Amino acid sequence: MTLAPPAGGHTAAAPVGNLTLPDPLETTQMSKLIQDIVPLGAGIGEFTRLEFGMDESDWRAAAGKNNSYVIGWWEGKVGAVDFPATTADEAVWLVEGRIALTDAAGGRKEFTAGQGYLLPAGFAGRWETIEDAKKFYVVLEQA
């Protein structure tokens, strides 16, 4: 089936009450397809065995232009590591296990499977994997 523009020419939008809907012809041309969906999880993406003093692995599934964001999956065994101030915000969803974060002033917070948090850029401290853990993460670089 071929769609033709209205007799008066092609219109960019169709008003419906107070709402303007996009033209279906334009939407179709800009639409993403099922093959554009990027799967996430263990074993998907660029694999890295991390070397920070713990047994941990990382799969980076997707990244934005100039690494403005990175989306991935991390897995780690029981252990702990001190880390310097981060340069990006990191949104985390703990899928399995239990971890603790301790800040430079000694404040400590534990997270368990099913909990999420936003680690702000500039946070420095200690990461402790109390029980083997898995997390889904999005790193958001500062503009």
Number of C-alpha atoms within 10 A of each C-alpha: 3 4 7 9 10 8 6 6 8 11 12 12 14 12 10 8 7 6 9 11 13 14 14 13 15 12 11 10 8 9 9 10 7 7 6 8 8 10 10 16 17 19 12 16 18 11 16 12 13 13 9 11 10 16 15 20 17 23 21 21 19 17 15 11 7 8 12 13 17 18 21 23 24 22 20 21 17 16 16 18 12 15 14 11 13 15 15 19 18 20 16 18 20 20 18 17 20 20 23 16 20 17 16 14 8 10 9 13 10 13 17 17 15 12 14 16 12 13 16 15 16 12 18 19 20 18 17 20 24 18 16 16 20 25 22 21 20 20 21 20 17 10 5
